[in-house]
């Protein structure tokens, strides 16, 4: 688990959260999960700041077994 704003987020077994990234609009939080080759995503409630897991998250990546160590955002 990782704590964000005092709230514990359950993450997949074997993961060790590394990089955190909030998108430029403050709507989403993404967490790199080394050891699982996955990235977890959460919606950020604009009023309460509560995090809600995005359906289908965590997502598999193409990063080898060591997994991702950071998350970068691209603005469309």
C-alpha positions as CSV (number, residue, x, y, z in Angstrom):
1,X,0.0,0.0,0.0
2,X,0.9,3.6,-0.5
3,X,-0.5,6.6,1.4
4,X,-1.7,9.6,-0.5
5,X,-3.2,12.5,1.4
6,X,-3.5,10.2,4.4
7,X,-5.5,7.6,2.5
8,X,-4.0,4.1,1.9
9,X,-4.2,2.8,-1.6
10,X,-4.2,-0.9,-2.1
11,X,-1.7,-1.9,-4.9
12,X,-1.0,-5.3,-6.5
13,X,1.1,-7.7,-4.5
14,X,4.8,-7.5,-5.4
15,X,4.7,-3.9,-6.4
16,X,6.8,-1.2,-4.8
17,X,5.3,2.2,-5.9
18,X,8.0,4.3,-7.5
19,X,6.9,7.3,-9.6
20,X,3.8,9.3,-9.0
21,X,2.3,11.7,-11.6
22,X,-0.8,13.9,-11.4
23,X,-2.0,15.1,-14.8
24,X,-1.8,18.8,-15.6
25,X,-5.6,19.3,-14.9
26,X,-5.4,17.6,-11.5
27,X,-8.0,14.9,-12.5
28,X,-5.9,11.8,-12.5
29,X,-3.1,10.2,-10.5
30,X,-0.8,7.5,-12.1
31,X,1.6,5.3,-10.1
32,X,4.5,3.3,-11.6
33,X,4.6,-0.2,-10.1
34,X,8.1,-1.7,-10.5
35,X,8.2,-5.5,-10.1
36,X,4.8,-5.9,-11.8
37,X,5.4,-4.1,-15.1
38,X,2.2,-2.2,-14.5
39,X,0.9,1.4,-14.0
40,X,-2.1,2.1,-11.6
41,X,-4.5,4.9,-12.3
42,X,-6.9,6.8,-10.1
43,X,-9.5,9.6,-10.7
44,X,-9.2,12.5,-8.3
45,X,-12.5,13.9,-7.0
46,X,-12.4,17.7,-7.6
47,X,-14.4,18.5,-4.4
48,X,-13.0,16.0,-1.9
49,X,-9.7,14.9,-3.3
50,X,-10.7,11.3,-2.8
51,X,-9.0,8.8,-5.2
52,X,-11.1,6.3,-7.1
53,X,-9.4,3.5,-9.0
54,X,-9.9,3.8,-12.8
55,X,-11.8,0.7,-14.2
56,X,-9.3,-1.8,-15.5
57,X,-6.3,-0.4,-13.5
58,X,-3.6,-1.4,-13.1
59,X,-2.6,-1.7,-16.7
60,X,0.2,-3.8,-18.1
61,X,3.1,-2.1,-19.8
62,X,5.7,-3.2,-22.3
63,X,8.5,-2.5,-19.8
64,X,10.5,-5.7,-18.9
65,X,10.2,-7.6,-15.7
66,X,11.8,-4.9,-13.5
67,X,8.8,-2.7,-14.4
68,X,8.4,1.0,-14.8
69,X,10.1,3.4,-12.3
70,X,8.4,6.6,-13.3
71,X,5.4,7.9,-15.2
72,X,5.5,10.8,-17.7
73,X,2.5,12.7,-19.0
74,X,1.8,13.8,-22.6
75,X,-0.6,16.6,-23.2
76,X,-2.9,15.9,-26.2
